[in-house]
Amino acid sequence: MSEQAPSTDPTPFAGLTPDAVLEAAEAIGLTPDGHLFALNSYENRVYRLGRIDQAPVVLKFYRANRWSDAQILEEHEFALELASEELPVAAPLRLQGVTLHHHRDFRLAAFTLCPGAAPDLDAADARELLGRTLARIHAVGQRHPFRYRPTLLGSGTAARARALLLASPLLPEHMRLAYRQVSDELIGGIGAAFERAAPLRLIRLHGDCHLGNILWQPRGPLFVDLDDCMNGPRMQDLWMFLSGSAQEQQRQWLDIMQGYRQFGDLEARELGLIEALRATRMLHHAAWIAERWSDPAFPRAFPWAGEARFWERYVGDLREQQDLLTQPPLLET
């Protein structure tokens, strides 16, 4: 099994022209008809590809120097395992005997094009159905851990994000001290929250489970984009579906758990991880934008990240999050 060679190219998709995409599709046996539509994606490049006398597919080109081949194949194997249990996930197609293809300097995979609408979790029984489906996914995920994928445990992810942002020129000079101080406090709070919740059962997770990675079909949710799948606590796949006031979040949580408990269980101490996981995501997301800033797609998608006032508001948000970390868990089982 080959590993992706290290790359320092700040624009790894510069050579991925429409002709190059069609050439790669033809090379892996997809018979493109010339119809190509770029789908919304920043970390990778994703296209809807028309085919001659066949249904369209989704073609995904992986960013160089992010995941190894072994890590991508674990993503594929997890998706295929879930699909074999008749769980609603977008799984890769096996073409020419494999799911991961190499063409020129690119690695790519093809997926069935799945129809669906944006989810409306306020619809009747939607959250209960979401919880039930996630519990079934987690039941498969707990069979054995990932060997190559990352593990979310403690403050390591947040600490790496902090180091990345402090090394980036995107963070304005006048905000560096304030960011350094509040991020250090957050990392301490995140670590303390994980210590209080220990011991945790870590399982294979979707990892980036939010509404943007769900399509709603007549039978319920379909989960797409397992690009960030990982080992971690179950709460990582649950907390992002909560929003609004404390009362609203409690109601949402009870609806999700009504479905979740039909196929799984969640230890009450994981409730204390919600704000720690939120803080981790806040630190990671800003560092991710800074790390990818040389990719032309990022300044176009996040133009406000180039403005000092964004970072001033961001540090203020981090201070508010630090306050939340010191409070008792918002939710009750």
JOSUL-V29013 format. One line per field, one symbol per residue. phi: phi as a letter, one per 40 degrees, with the letter a starting at -180 (. if undefined). psi: psi as a letter, one per 30 degrees, with the letter a starting at -180 (. if undefined). A space follows every 10 residues. Layout:
# JOSUL-V29013
phi = ???
psi = ???
This chain:
# JOSUL-V29013
phi = .cbccdbbcc bcbdcccdcc ccccccccgc fccgcbbccc abcbbbbcbc bcfaccbbbb bcccgbbcdc ccccdccccc cccccgccbc bcccbfgbbb bbafcbbaab bccbcibccb cccdgccccc cccccccccc cccacccbcc bcagbdcccc cdcccccccc ccdcbccccd cccccccccc dccccccccb ccbcbdgbcb ccbbbbbdch cbcbfccbca cicdddcbcc cbagcdcccc cccccccdcc ccbabbcdcc cccdcccccd cccccccccc ccdccdccdc cbccccbccc cccccccccc ccccccccdc cbc
psi = kllkkkkgjf ifgegileee eeeeeefggf ikgfkkkklj keeakkkkkk ljglkllkkk kkkkgdklee eeeeeeeeee eeefghkilj llkjkgflfk lkjbglkllk lkjklllkkj fflkgeeeee eeeeeeeeee ffellkefll kjkageeeee eeeeeffkff jkeffeeeee eeeeeeeeee eeeeeeflkk jklkleehjl efgkkklefa kkkligfgkl klkefegeff gklaleeeee eeeeeefeee fffllkkeff fffefeeeee eeeeeeeeee egffkffeee ehfffgkefe feeeeeeeee eeeeffllke lk.
